[in-house]
């Protein structure tokens, strides 16, 4: 996305521009192609589903330009001034970055839910320090972060990759130059070619591997992208050879390359594993256009790419890339979604702040004579601009309300449902909602939410209110298939229970652990992110969830070997594939058959099943709603019947009818006690966190009631000779 000094448009006093010697307008035009691809994709227009490949084009261009500049300096001066190089990058990039991050902070504060301020604030800090790609990579594989909205600085991931490249690459070239200078027979460009190969080849192989194994993480990390910048570096190293190519060959090469880039935007979409080997198409296509530009003349794509409009857009591309995304994200939050039309309008309007930023912030500092004379001063100024971005992000974090709301010290949670009337004569539901003076509404009813003075956990802390199983590393991620075993309850217990499923069974870990210790149960836990315990094939990120199927096979083998007294399971997912290779064949009937098959297989091994009915699914992020309506919690209630229908409970009930001996544990009325409506707060405790999960605080308050329901069932199943 960034420009280099060979391509800057430097303002003259009379409003014209002076192009540096060796300026390549066709490359500026390729920048225009790249940013237009990105803008169309982000605006939501359907005809370029792979517009994100514009970022890959930018990577190739950056690798070419930076390597060309550094090699030229090595060949003409015998050395590279690292302070001068970093100073040029600082005055080029950091002022505009700081301005965008400050504005993004304000927009986020104005439009984003308060529950995301901390996360987005830290994202802004990561963007200011150019490490946000690693932050996003970690979040991409964090199941607990699934409800986090799109980051307003998510686009900074590619800028972070480039800046990390800019830090490391000059040092590599300096080291190679130093080595060559001490060997008379060595030549800089051939040695540099070998050095780059030693980086590019492993990076490409790693990209292919990680894209297949962990595509969400592979998209963001620098190690899977380094080869794309390296391709541009190869083009720079071979510059003298490209000048000798036959013109006719270069013309064909250039048009084929440009066609490959455009074709990538058309035939590739979000379902394509990326980057991996698929990224070869736009990457090599971009390289071909640059190579062709050395000798193709007016017959090549330079004829189009060098037109004034394309050059102007290319010169604006960095600023436009910075501004368009936070404006789109803020508009999406403000208007509760964007259509392709409104997305396009916002993308077009981003040209205005982009041009103003270029004209009044970037160019004045980039071409400042004072900054050109002192690398130390420039680097110091750049550090200050980075600090501004960091401070902006931290201010957003500090703006998050207190984690402990007033009046919540005596929160009883589910105890409000079972403890009977209050001492002052109010109903359990009245006490449960924290209200006073109501007309004895039913426990948990919407009416009981009229006056609320506090609850725990705070809505802004709900996503952190999880059982210890997460910190214990007990839930396998979506990429790996190896079962993770964790032991809870009484390790020497007289009864062994295998606790198996996805995060919906893990949400009960704290409760089960306490009951297990009290009752002498040894709990053996096997859980995997978004993966139910069944024989079917689920879908994850639009593709067959093969690691889930492999995990299920492995877990079944371990359970059979363990030979527990019973298996306790529940799950969130309700659909499986009828055709395991076709993600479009999702079906509830397929999931029902998969559950039945697994339960029958356990029965064949003499292992009974206790199915725990899933709690009602809200259909909204309750904790976000509560954060936005702290004084009107009734706005965050939802229909109980619909919530049950959207959960996996009906599937479990249907499966139990088909497998003799299966028993069901139903504690749904302890989570949603009202016959018609489920409320977000009971007994001063927030009930829901991510999607349909319950907070650990509320789960712990359920422990006595769950124990009362569960213990007789388990004792009956163990003593009943089901084994």
N, C-alpha and C positions, 0 to 999 in steps of 0.2 A: 504494500500500500504506500510505502514511503518513497519519496523521490530522492535522487542523489544530485550532487552539484552539477553533473554534466547535463541534467535535464531540467534545471530550474529556470523559470521564466523570471528574469530579474527586471524589476520596473526601472524605466528611465524617467528622467525629469519631465518629459513631455508626454508621458503616458504610454509610450511604446515599450517593447521588450527587446532585450538583447539576448540572443541565444548563445550559450557557451560553445566554444569550438568543439566539434565532434557531436553536436546535438543530434539525436535521432528522433525526429518527429513521429516516425512509425511506432517507436516504442511507447511514446506518450499516447499514441492512438490505441495501442494494446492495453494501456492502463484504462483508457476509456471503455474498451470492450469489457474489461474485467469488472469495473465498477458498475457498468450498466447491467451486466449479468447478475451481480449481487443485488442491486436495487430492485430489479424486476422480481427476483426470487423472494426477497424479503417483503416486497409489497403484496405478495400473495397471488400474482398473476399466474395462471395455470400453464401457459405455453412454454415456460422455462423451468421445469421442476428441478433441474440440476444447476440452477444459477449459482449455487454455492461454489462451483468450480472456478468462479472468478478469483477466489482467494488463492487457488493453486496457480493461476496465471500470475498473480502478484508475486508469489514466492519465486517463480522462475525469473521474473524480471529483476527482483531484488538481488537474487544470487548472481545474476549476470552483471548488473551495474556495480555492485559493491566489489566483486572480485576484479572486474576490469579496472576500477579506480586504484585498487590496492596493487595490482600487478604493474600497472603503469608507473606508479610511484616507486615501486621496487626497482623497476628497470631503468628509470631515469635518474633516480636519486640514490639508489643502492640501499634504501631503508624506508621504513614507514614510520611516520610520527603518530604514535598511538594517541597522545593527548590531543593532537590536532584532529585526528579522525573522530574521536569521541566527542570533541567540542562541536564539530560540525553537525554530528547527529543530534546533540543535545539542543542546539539552537534551532534546528530544523523541526524536531518532533515534540519537545516537551512543552513549549508555551501553548500550542494548540491543545495538547492533551490535557493540560491543567485546566484550561478554560472549559473544555467539554465536560470534564469530570465534575467541576463545580456546578455547572448548569444541570448535569445529570443528577447530582445529589439533590438539588432543589426540586427537579421534576419528580424524582422518586419519592421525596417527602410529601409532595402534593398529590400524587396519583396512586402510589403503591400501598398495599395493605400494611399496616403497622407491624404485622407479624413477620414481614419480610425485610424490615428496615435493617436489622442486624446483619442478615445474610448479604443483602445488597450493599450495605455499607462496607463490609469486609471485601466484597467483590471490587468495589471502587478502590479500596486500598491496594488490592492485588493488581488492579489495572494500572494504578499510578506507579507501582514498582515493577510492572511488566512480568508478573508471574501468575496472572489470572488464569492462564491456560491450564496450569497445574491445579489451581483451585477448582476449576470447572471439571477437570478430569476426575478429581476425587469425588465431586458431587454426582457425576454421571453414574457412578457405580454405588452410590450411597442410597440404599432403599428408603432410608428415613427422610431423604431429601426429595422424595418424589412429588411432594405437593408444592415445592418451591417454584414460583413462577419464573418466567424467562428473565434472566438477569439483564438490566439495562446497559451493562457493559460487557455482555457476552461476546460482542464483536471484537473486543480487545484481545481475545485469545490469539488471533492471527498476528496482531501487532506484537504481542508478547513473544511469539515464536520468532518473528523477525528480529526483535531487539536482542533476544538471547543469541541469535545467529550473529548479529553485529558485534556482540561482546566477544564471542569465541573466535569467529572467523579471522579477524585481523591478527590475532595472536598466533593462529595456525600459520598464516602466510608469513608473518615475521619469522617464525621458527624455521619454516622451510627456506626462506631467503637467507637466514643466518647459516643454515647448513650448506646451501649451495655456494655461498660466498667463500667457504673454506675448502672447497673442492674444485680445482681448476677444470676438471673434465665435466662437471655437472652443469646442466642447463636448467634454468628456472622453470620454464613452462612444462617440460616433460616430467620433472620431479614433482611439480605441483599437481600434475594430472594423476600421478601415482598416489600422492597424499590424499587427494580428494576421493579417489576410488576407494581407498581404505576406509573412508567415512561413508560415502554414498551407498556402496554395496551392502554393508551391514545394516544401514538405516532402512534401505528398501526391503531387505529380507525381514527385518523386524517389523516393518510396517505391514507387510503381507501377513505375518504370523499374528500380530496383535489385533489386526483388523478382523481376522477370523475368530480369534479367541475372546476378544473384549472390545467390540467395535465402539462402544460409547467412550471408553477411555482412549482408544487409538485415535479418535478424531481430534482430540485436543493436545496430546502431549507432543513435545518438540522432537522427540527421537523418531517418531514416525513421519515427520515432515522434513527433516534435514536433507533427505535425498532430493527433494524437489528444489530446494535452494541450490543443492549441489549440481543439478542438471543445468541451471543457469550459470553456475561457475564454470562448468565444462565449456559452455558456449563462449564465455569470455576468454578462456585460455586458448581456444582455437581460433580466435578472431582473425589472425593473419591467414589461416588456411581458408576461412570462409570467403575472404575477399577474392580468392582465386577460383571459386566455383563458377562453372559456366552459367551465363545469365539465364538461359532457357531452363536449366535445371533449378536454379534459385526461384524463378517465377513459379514453377509448378510446386516446388517445395513450400513456398510461402502460402500459396492458396490452399494447399492440402492442410498445412498447419492451422491456418485460420479456420478452415472448415472443421477440423477436428475439435477445436475449442468450442465453436458454436454448436456442433453436434453433441458435444458433452453436455451442454446446457439443456438440450432437448431430450436425449435418450436416457440420461442418468436422473435418478430421483432420490428422495430421502431414504428409500428402502435399499439403495445400493450400499453395500459395505464400503466404508470410506475411511482413510484413503486407499491403502492396499494397492493391488495391481491395477484396479480400475482407474486410479489417478494418473496412470501413464498416458491416457488419451489427451487430457487437457495439458498435462505437463510437457509431453513431447511435442504436442501441437504448438504450444507457446514457444518452445525452443526452436522449432522449425521456422516460425515467423521471424524470430530474431536473427537466425542464421541467414535466412533468405534476404533480409534487409541489407546485408553487406554488399550484395552484388546484383540483386534482382532489378533494380532501377524502377522506372515508372510502370513496368508491366506487372509487377508483383502487388501484393496487398497493401504495400506502402502507399499506393495511389489513393486508397480509401482512408487508411489509417492516418495519413499525414494531412488530411483536410483540416482547416482551421477549427471547425467545431470539435472534431475528435481530439485535437491537440489541446484545446481549451478545457474540455472535460477531463482529459488525462491529467492536466496540470492541477485541476481541482479535486482529483480523485482521493487524495489522502484526507483532505478536509471533509469531503463529502462522505467518505467512509466513516469518519469519526462522528459526524452529526446525525446521519440518517437513522441509525439504530435506536438511540435513546428517545428520539422523537416518535418513532414507530411504537416502541414499547409503552411510552407514556400515553400516547393517543389510544392505544389498545386498552390500557387500563382505565382511562378516563371515559371511553365510550363503550366499555364492556365488549370489546371485539371490533375488528376491522374487516371490512369487505375488500375485495381486490380494488374496487374503485377508491375507497377512502384511503387504503394503504398506498395506492399510487399517488394520490394527492399529497399525502404526508411526505412521501419520498421526494416528490417534486419540490415541495416547499422547503425541504432540507437544503436545497441549493442556496437559499438566501443566507442562513447562518454560516454555511460553508464558505460562500464567497466573502462575506464580511470578515470571517475569521482569517481567511487567507490574506485579504487585503489589509486588514488593520492589526493583525497579531502576528501571523506567521512571517510574511514578507518583511515587515519593518525590522523584526529581530533577526531574521535570517541574513539580511543584507546590511546589518548594522556594522559600520566601520569599527566602532569601539570593540564589539565582540570579536571581530575578525583579528584584532591586534593582540588579544589576550586569551589564550586557551584556558588559563586558570580561572579567569573571571567568568568565561562562558560556562565552564563546567560547574562553577559555584552557582551561577544563575540557574542552570539546568536542575541542579539538586534542589534548589528552592522551589522551582516549579513542581518537581515531583513531590516535595513536602506539602505543597498546597493540595494536591490530589489526595494525599494520605490523610491530611487534616479534614478535608471535606468528607471522606468516607467515615472517619472516626466520629465526626459530629453527628452523622446519621445514626451510627451505632448508639451514641450517647442519648439520642433523642427517644430511644425506645423506653416506654413507661416502666415504672418499677415492677419488678418481678413478683412482689408480694402485695396484692391489693389489700386495702384496709378492710377490716371486718371479717377476715377469712381465717382467723386463728382457730375458731371452733368448728371448722368444717367437718361434717360427719359423713358426707358422701352417701353411699347406699344405706348407711345406718338410719338415715331420715325416713326411709321407706318402711323399715321394720320396727322402729323404736316406739311406734304408737304416737299418741298425741303429746304435744309439748306441755310443759308445766303451766303455761298461761292459757291452756285450753285450745291452742291452735292445732291444726292438723299436721300430720307428718309431712304432707306435701308442702304446706306452708313453711315449715321449718327447713325442709329440704331445699327450697328455692332461696332461702335467706330473706324472705319477705315478712312483713308484719301487717296485721290488720285486715287480712283478706277474710272472705266468708267461707272458711274451711274448704278450700278446693281439694279435689282428689289428689292423692300423692303424685307428684311429678307433673301435674296438669299445667297448661300454659298460664292459667290464671294465677298460679302460685308464683309466677315470675315477675309480677307487677313491680315489686320493689326489691332491688338487688343491691347489696352494699359491698359485695366482694366474694371472690371465689378463688380456689386454687386448683391446678396451677394457673398462673396468668396465661392469657391467650397467647402472648408473645413467647411463652416458654413451653407451650404444649408439646411441640415436636421433640423436646428433650425429656419429656416425662415418660420414659420407657423403662422396661424391666432391665435387670442386670445382664440378662442374656446377651444383649448387644455388646456391652463392654467386655463380656466374657468371650466374645468371638464365637458364639454358638450358632449363629445363622450363616449358612453358606451364601456367598454372593451369586449373582445370576450367571456369571461366567464359568465357574468351576462346578464340577460334578462330584467331587469327592465328599462323602458324608462327614460331617463334623459331629462328634459325639460329646455331649455334656451331661454330667451327672448331678442331679439335685435331690432334694428330700433327704432321706436316710440311706446312706451308702450301704448299710448293713440291714436294710429293711426286709421284712418278711414277704412283702409283695413287690414285684418288679413291674413297672408300667413304662412302656415305650410311648413317649410323647412325640408325635410325628406330624409334620405339615409345614405350612408357610408361616408368615408373621402373625396370622390370626390365632394360631395356637401358642406362639411365643408370647403374645400379649398377656397370657395367663401364667407366665412362668413364676412371677412373684407369689401368686396365690397358690399354685401347685406346690411350690417349694415349701411353703409354710405348712400346708396340709400334709405333705409327705413327711416332714419332720415330726409332726404331731402324731400321725397315724402309723408310722413305721413303713412308709412306702419308698422304694428306690425308684426314682424317676430318671429314665434315660432319654435324653432329648436329641432329636434329629430334625432340624428345620433348615429350609432353604428359601431365599427371597422369592416371593411371588410364585411359589411352586407347591401345588397341592400334592397330597399323597394318593396317587392313583396310577393307573396303567396307561393313561392317554397321553396325547401330545398337546401341550398348551402352545400359546403364542406369546412371544416377548418382543417388544419393539417391532411388531409387524412380521416377524419371522418365526418359524417353528422353534420352540424352546427346547432344543435338543439336550442341553445340559440338564434340564429338569427331568427329562425321560431317563437319562443315564443315571442321575442321582436317585431316582425312584427305584431303578433296578438294583443299585448298590445298597440302598437302605433296606429294601425288602430282604436281600441276602443277609444283611447284618441282623435284622430283626428275627429272622428264622433261626439264625445261629444263637442269638441271645435267648430266645424262647421265653418271652416275658409272660406274666400272668394275663395281661391284656394290653391292647393298643388304644391309646387315647388320641383322637385326631379331629381336626376341623380345618377349614380352608376358606379363602376368600373367593378364589376364581370359580366361575360357574360354567365355562365353556371349554371344550376341547375340539380338536380337528377330526373330522370324519376321514379326511385324506391327509395323512401326516406330512405331506410335502406341499400342500396347498393352503396357505394362510387364510384364504377366503372361505374355507369350509367349516368355520366355527359353529358348534352346535351344543346346546344344553343336553340333548339326548346322548351325544358322544361322551360328554363328561359323566353323565349318569352311568353309562355302561362302564366307563373306566373306573369309577368308584366301586361299583358292584363287583367288577372283576378282581380288584385288589382286596376287597373285604372277603370275597369267597376264597381267594388264595390263602389269606390268613386263616380262615376257618378250616381249610384243608390241612393246615399245619397245627390245628387245635389251639389257635390263638384268637380269643374273642375280641370284639371291637366295641369300644365305647365312643360313639360319635357325639361331639359337642356342637350343638346347633349355633350357627353364626349369629351374631347380634345384628339388628336391623341396620341397613346401610343408609346413611343420610342423603346421599346424592348431592352433597355440597361439603365444602370444607368448613365444618362447624366452628372450629377455633378461629378461622379468619372472620367468619360472620360475627362471632362474639366480640372479636377485637374491634370491629367496626360499629357494633351496636351494644356496647357494654351496659347501657341503661334500658335496652329494649330487647331482652333475650328471647322474647316470644317470636321475634323476627327470624330467629335461627332454629325454630322448631321445625319438625318435618313429620309427614304422615307415616304412621307406624305400619299400616298395611303395605304401603308401597315400599317401605324400607325392608320389610321381611321378604317381599317379592324380589327385591334387587339383591338379596343376600344369597348365600349358598344353602341356607336352612331348608328350603323346599326340596333341593336335590338330596340332601342327607335323609330327609324324611322318606322320600321315594325310594332311596337305596336301601334303607332299613327294612322296608316292606318286602324287598326281594332277597334279603340275606337273613336266614333264621339265626337267632341268637344275638344279633346286634342290638345294643341298647343305646338310647339317646339321652344326653344330659342337656336340659333346657333351662337356662338362666336368663332368658331374654327379658322376662318381666322385671328382673332386677336392674336392667339397663334402661328399659323403657316401660315404666310401670303404668302409664296411662293407657287405656284401651285404644285410643285413637291417635295420640300425638306423642312423639318422642321429643324430649326437651334437652337443651344443651348443658344445663347445670342442675345437679341434684345434691341437696345437702351441702351446698357451698363448694362443691367440687365440679370442675369442668369434666364432662363425660368423654368427649371425643377429641382425638388428636388427628393424625393423618388419615384422610379418607374415612373409612369406617372403623378404624381402630379406637379402642378406649384407652384413656390415659392410665398410667400405672397407679397413680394416686387413687383413681376411682376403682380400679381393679382390686387394689389392696383393701379398700373399704368393703368390697364384696366378699372377702375371704370367709367370714362366718357363715354367710348365706350359701355360698358355693359349697362349703364343707358340709353343711346340713343336707344339701341335695346330692352331693357326689359320694360321700362315704357309704351310705347304704347301698347305692348302686354297685360300687366297686366290691364291697364285702359280699353282696349277693352273687356277683359274677364269679368271684374267686371261690366262694364256698359252694356254688351251685354245681360244681363238677363240669364246668364248661371246657376245662382243659382236656 
